[in-house]
């Protein structure tokens, strides 16, 4: 007996919030969502950065607040970025 189809795969993807991570995660999500829609979780800052780019219809974006340093400051203080990702992002992610 087959299970009834669901409307979502119920997979939540969260790329590391830094340059060079979101495009590979989007590509991976496109593969995962080739059959059914999916969600990808990103920071509010990243949604504004990719806002004008075309997005796959099978992926819904949802955001968490910007609790990490802005993109323009990340390279100057990588240890601070890493600490913020590991501590400040936990509560909004949950």
C-alpha positions, 0 to 999 in steps of 0.5 A: 500500500502506498502512502498518500503524497505530501505537498512538501518533502519537509526538508529544511536547508540552512547554508552557512551564512557566508559567501560561497555557501548559498549557491551550492545549497540552492543547487542541492535544494533544486535537486532535492525539490525536483519532485516536490517543493522545499524550504531553504532557511537563510538570514534576512540579509541574504534574502535581500542580497539574492532578492532580485535573482530568479529563484526556483519555484519549487523552493520557498525561502524563509528567514531568521533575523540578522544576528550575525555581523553584516556581510561587509564585516565578516571577512575582517573578523572571521573569529567573531563571525564563527562565534556568532554563527555557533551561538547567536543563530541557535535560538532563531533557527530552533 
